[in-house]
Amino acid sequence: MDRFLAMKAFATVVEQGSFARAAEKLGLSVSACSRQVADLEAHLGTRLLHRTTRRLSLTESGALFNERCLDLLGALEEAEREASSSTSQAKGTLRISCSINFGVRHLAPAVGDFLAANPDVKLDVSLADRYVDLVEEGYDLAIRIGQVSTPTLIARRLGDTRLVPCASPDYLRRHGTPRTPADLAAHACLTYEYLAMRNVWRFRDRRGREQSVRVSGPMHANNGDLLAAAAIAGIGVAMEPDFIVADDLAEGRLLALLPDYEPPSASIFAVYPSRRHLSAKVRVFVEFLATRFSGANWQARGKV
């Protein structure tokens, strides 16, 4: 048994989710691909995959071994790139996950410059406000906002954003302007699914004392643009990242609230799986983003 070929077959089966698709990608027959994985399991003395007529899934041992396979295969790929004449040029498809709001507003305008400078890279971008499992879902990197607590991920800070409590002039005329965080308990507040504690908004006063208030209201959503549009329509008070509402604040469609209280800030990160050898396409793209967003200022103005 050629262990390298068997490991490559196994990792490709996991990636593709079937022996048939893996065999097609590797240029093998399905039986040859299946035999490679079976021989690998026999060599290791453990089952790596649960097989049913409908799907494949990793065993506990298989999940651990797959991570090691990816490390080793990635290291070999990196070594081959370093030994070739094209080591300085990123190549291949880069799979990226990003939130809808940040992706449309800030990632999309930036990628044209990246692709122009790296013509051998293609981008496969998936926009979703949920957290994706980079390894299980096959992404090379993600752009995330807020704390990165997964120990298997490497995080590169790209910049900072902060939350802004805001409402439309029409809403404030009808319902009054909150002056303290506690006042928000009596207002219609628009809550966001992926805020750490979606119904509790936190603030810090000028003396550094923390305050929190439990809020409620007529609308809850998993998308910041939707909540910003609802706030502009006068439905209620939203707590929005400044990179979403900066233009609305500057043009008066929304007014920032509570000038004596500071909501939490958050960092924006590029995150990627913790592997010993980082592919050139990921490394170059992360460096591009760090340069592109260095010193970016989405800070909101126009508080009332």
C-alpha positions as CSV (number, residue, x, y, z in Angstrom):
1,M,0.0,0.0,0.0
2,D,1.2,3.5,-0.9
3,R,0.3,5.3,2.3
4,F,0.5,8.7,0.6
5,L,-1.9,7.8,-2.1
6,A,-4.2,6.1,0.5
7,M,-4.2,9.2,2.6
8,K,-4.9,11.4,-0.4
9,A,-7.8,9.1,-1.4
10,F,-9.2,9.2,2.2
11,A,-8.9,13.0,2.5
12,T,-10.6,13.5,-1.0
13,V,-13.5,11.2,0.0
14,V,-14.0,13.2,3.1
15,E,-13.8,16.5,1.1
16,Q,-16.2,15.3,-1.6
17,G,-18.6,13.4,0.6
18,S,-18.7,10.3,-1.6
19,F,-16.4,7.7,-3.2
20,A,-17.7,8.4,-6.6
21,R,-17.0,12.1,-6.6
22,A,-13.6,11.5,-5.0
23,A,-12.7,8.8,-7.6
24,E,-13.6,11.2,-10.4
25,K,-11.5,14.0,-8.9
26,L,-8.5,11.7,-8.5
27,G,-8.9,10.0,-11.8
28,L,-9.4,6.6,-10.3
29,S,-12.2,4.0,-10.5
30,V,-14.6,3.9,-7.6
31,S,-13.4,0.4,-6.6
32,A,-9.8,1.6,-6.6
33,C,-10.6,4.6,-4.4
34,S,-12.6,2.4,-2.0
35,R,-9.8,-0.1,-1.9
36,Q,-7.3,2.6,-1.0
37,V,-9.4,3.7,2.0
38,A,-10.1,0.1,3.1
39,D,-6.3,-0.7,2.9
40,L,-5.6,2.4,5.0
41,E,-8.2,1.3,7.6
42,A,-6.6,-2.2,7.7
43,H,-3.2,-0.7,8.1
44,L,-4.3,1.5,11.0
45,G,-6.5,-1.1,12.6
46,T,-9.4,1.2,13.0
47,R,-12.5,2.3,11.0
48,L,-12.2,5.8,9.6
49,L,-15.6,6.2,7.9
50,H,-19.1,5.1,8.7
51,R,-20.7,4.0,5.4
52,T,-24.4,3.7,4.7
53,T,-26.2,3.6,1.4
54,R,-27.0,7.3,1.7
55,R,-24.1,9.0,3.2
56,L,-20.6,8.9,4.7
57,S,-19.5,10.2,8.0
58,L,-16.3,10.3,9.9
59,T,-15.7,8.2,13.0
60,E,-14.0,9.9,15.9
61,S,-10.7,8.3,14.8
62,G,-11.4,9.3,11.3
63,A,-11.9,13.0,12.2
64,L,-8.6,13.1,14.0
65,F,-6.8,11.3,11.2
66,N,-8.3,13.6,8.6
67,E,-6.9,16.6,10.3
68,R,-3.4,15.0,10.3
69,C,-3.8,14.0,6.7
70,L,-4.7,17.6,5.7
71,D,-1.6,18.9,7.6
72,L,0.7,16.4,5.9
73,L,-0.8,16.9,2.4
74,G,-0.8,20.6,2.9
75,A,2.8,20.6,3.9
76,L,3.7,18.5,0.9
77,E,1.8,20.9,-1.4
78,E,3.6,23.9,0.2
79,A,7.0,22.2,-0.2
80,E,6.3,21.6,-3.9
81,R,5.3,25.2,-4.3
82,E,8.4,26.4,-2.6
83,A,10.6,24.2,-4.8
84,S,8.9,25.4,-8.0
85,S,9.5,28.5,-10.0
86,S,6.2,30.0,-9.1
87,T,6.5,30.2,-5.3
88,S,5.7,33.9,-5.1
89,Q,2.4,33.6,-6.9
90,A,-0.8,32.5,-5.3
91,K,-2.9,30.0,-7.3
92,G,-6.1,28.2,-7.1
93,T,-9.6,28.7,-5.7
94,L,-9.9,30.5,-2.4
95,R,-13.1,29.7,-0.5
96,I,-14.2,32.5,1.8
97,S,-17.0,32.9,4.3
98,C,-18.1,36.4,5.4
99,S,-21.1,38.1,6.9
100,I,-23.6,39.5,4.4
101,N,-23.3,43.0,5.7
102,F,-19.5,43.3,5.7
103,G,-19.2,41.2,2.5
104,V,-21.5,43.4,0.4
105,R,-20.3,46.7,1.8
106,H,-16.6,46.2,2.3
107,L,-15.3,42.9,0.9
108,A,-16.9,43.2,-2.5
109,P,-15.4,46.6,-3.3
110,A,-11.9,45.3,-2.3
111,V,-11.7,42.1,-4.2
112,G,-11.3,43.7,-7.6
113,D,-7.9,45.0,-6.7
114,F,-6.9,41.6,-5.2
115,L,-7.9,39.7,-8.3
116,A,-6.1,42.2,-10.6
117,A,-2.9,41.6,-8.6
118,N,-3.4,37.9,-8.4
119,P,-4.8,36.7,-11.7
120,D,-4.2,33.0,-10.9
121,V,-6.6,33.1,-7.9
122,K,-10.3,32.6,-8.1
123,L,-12.6,33.5,-5.2
124,D,-15.6,31.4,-4.1
125,V,-17.4,33.6,-1.6
126,S,-20.3,32.5,0.6
127,L,-22.1,35.3,2.5
128,A,-24.0,34.2,5.7
129,D,-24.4,35.8,9.1
130,R,-24.1,32.4,10.8
131,Y,-20.8,31.0,12.0
132,V,-19.5,28.3,9.7
133,D,-17.2,25.4,10.6
134,L,-14.3,26.1,8.3
135,V,-12.8,22.7,8.3
136,E,-16.0,20.7,8.1
137,E,-17.5,22.9,5.4
138,G,-14.3,23.3,3.4
139,Y,-13.5,27.0,3.7
140,D,-10.0,28.4,3.5
141,L,-10.8,31.4,5.6
142,A,-13.6,33.5,7.1
143,I,-14.0,37.2,8.0
144,R,-15.5,37.4,11.5
145,I,-16.5,40.2,13.8
146,G,-16.1,39.8,17.5
147,Q,-14.2,37.4,19.7
148,V,-12.6,34.4,18.1
149,S,-12.6,31.7,20.7
150,T,-12.1,28.5,18.6
151,P,-8.6,27.2,19.6
152,T,-8.1,25.5,16.3
153,L,-8.3,28.7,14.3
154,I,-5.6,31.4,13.7
155,A,-7.0,35.0,13.8
156,R,-5.4,38.0,12.1
157,R,-6.9,41.3,13.2
158,L,-8.0,43.5,10.3
159,G,-9.6,46.4,12.1
160,D,-12.2,47.5,14.7
161,T,-15.8,48.4,14.7
162,R,-18.2,49.5,17.5
163,L,-21.9,49.1,18.1
164,V,-24.0,52.3,17.8
165,P,-27.5,52.6,19.4
166,C,-29.5,54.5,16.9
167,A,-33.0,55.5,15.7
168,S,-34.7,57.5,13.1
169,P,-35.7,61.2,13.7
170,D,-39.3,60.2,13.1
171,Y,-39.2,57.5,15.8
172,L,-37.6,59.9,18.3
173,R,-40.2,62.6,17.6
174,R,-42.9,60.1,18.4
175,H,-41.4,58.3,21.3
176,G,-38.8,60.7,22.8
177,T,-35.0,60.3,23.0
178,P,-33.5,57.9,25.6
179,R,-30.9,59.6,27.8
180,T,-29.6,56.6,29.8
181,P,-29.3,52.9,29.0
182,A,-32.1,52.2,31.5
183,D,-34.5,54.4,29.3
184,L,-34.2,51.8,26.5
185,A,-36.3,49.3,28.5
186,A,-39.3,51.5,27.7
187,H,-38.5,51.7,24.0
188,A,-39.2,49.4,21.0
189,C,-35.8,47.8,20.4
190,L,-34.8,45.8,17.4
191,T,-32.7,42.8,18.5
192,Y,-30.1,40.8,16.5
193,E,-29.7,37.0,16.5
194,Y,-25.9,36.8,16.7
195,L,-25.3,39.3,19.4
196,A,-23.7,37.5,22.4
197,M,-26.7,38.3,24.6
198,R,-29.3,39.5,22.0
199,N,-31.8,40.9,24.6
200,V,-29.2,42.5,26.8
201,W,-27.4,45.6,25.6
202,R,-24.3,46.7,27.5
203,F,-22.7,50.1,27.9
204,R,-19.9,51.8,29.8
205,D,-20.3,55.3,31.2
206,R,-17.5,58.0,31.2
207,R,-16.2,56.8,34.5
208,G,-15.8,53.3,33.2
209,R,-18.8,51.8,35.0
210,E,-20.7,49.1,33.2
211,Q,-24.4,49.2,32.7
212,S,-26.7,46.8,31.0
213,V,-30.4,46.8,30.1
214,R,-32.7,44.1,29.0
215,V,-34.5,45.2,25.9
216,S,-37.5,44.0,23.9
217,G,-39.4,45.1,20.9
218,P,-41.4,44.3,17.8
219,M,-38.7,42.8,15.7
220,H,-35.9,40.3,15.9
221,A,-33.7,39.3,12.9
222,N,-30.5,37.6,11.9
223,N,-29.4,40.3,9.5
224,G,-28.0,43.8,10.4
225,D,-29.1,45.5,7.2
226,L,-32.7,44.4,7.8
227,L,-32.6,45.9,11.3
228,A,-31.0,49.1,10.0
229,A,-33.7,49.5,7.4
230,A,-36.4,48.9,10.1
231,A,-34.8,51.5,12.3
232,I,-34.8,54.0,9.4
233,A,-38.5,53.2,8.8
234,G,-39.2,54.3,12.4
235,I,-40.0,50.9,13.8
236,G,-37.6,51.1,16.8
237,V,-34.1,51.5,18.2
238,A,-31.3,49.4,16.8
239,M,-27.8,48.5,18.0
240,E,-25.8,48.4,14.8
241,P,-22.1,48.1,13.9
242,D,-20.8,51.4,12.6
243,F,-19.7,49.9,9.3
244,I,-23.3,49.3,8.5
245,V,-24.9,52.6,9.6
246,A,-22.1,55.2,9.1
247,D,-23.6,56.6,5.9
248,D,-27.1,56.6,7.4
249,L,-25.8,58.5,10.4
250,A,-23.8,61.0,8.3
251,E,-26.9,61.7,6.1
252,G,-29.3,62.0,9.0
253,R,-31.5,59.0,8.3
254,L,-30.5,57.7,11.7
255,L,-29.3,59.5,14.8
256,A,-26.8,57.9,17.3
257,L,-28.0,57.9,20.9
258,L,-26.6,58.0,24.4
259,P,-23.5,60.2,23.9
260,D,-22.4,59.7,27.5
261,Y,-22.3,55.9,27.2
262,E,-20.1,53.7,25.1
263,P,-21.3,50.4,23.7
264,P,-18.9,47.5,23.3
265,S,-16.4,47.6,20.4
266,A,-15.4,44.5,18.4
267,S,-12.5,43.5,16.3
268,I,-12.7,42.3,12.7
269,F,-10.6,39.2,12.0
270,A,-9.5,37.0,9.1
271,V,-9.5,33.5,10.5
272,Y,-8.3,30.3,9.0
273,P,-7.6,26.7,10.2
274,S,-4.6,26.2,12.4
275,R,-2.2,24.3,10.1
276,R,1.5,24.3,10.1
277,H,1.8,25.4,6.5
278,L,-0.3,28.2,5.2
279,S,-1.1,28.2,1.5
280,A,0.1,31.1,-0.6
281,K,-3.4,32.0,-1.7
282,V,-4.6,32.4,1.9
283,R,-1.4,34.2,3.1
284,V,-1.5,36.7,0.2
285,F,-5.2,37.4,0.7
286,V,-4.9,37.9,4.4
287,E,-2.0,40.3,3.9
288,F,-4.1,42.1,1.3
289,L,-7.1,42.5,3.7
290,A,-4.8,43.7,6.5
291,T,-3.4,46.4,4.3
292,R,-6.7,47.3,2.8
293,F,-8.5,47.8,6.0
294,S,-5.6,49.2,8.0
295,G,-6.8,52.4,9.6
296,A,-10.3,52.0,8.2
297,N,-12.6,54.4,10.1
298,W,-16.3,53.5,10.3
299,Q,-16.8,55.6,13.4
300,A,-20.2,57.1,13.6
301,R,-21.0,60.7,14.0
302,G,-24.1,62.8,14.7
303,K,-25.0,61.7,18.2
304,V,-28.0,63.3,19.9
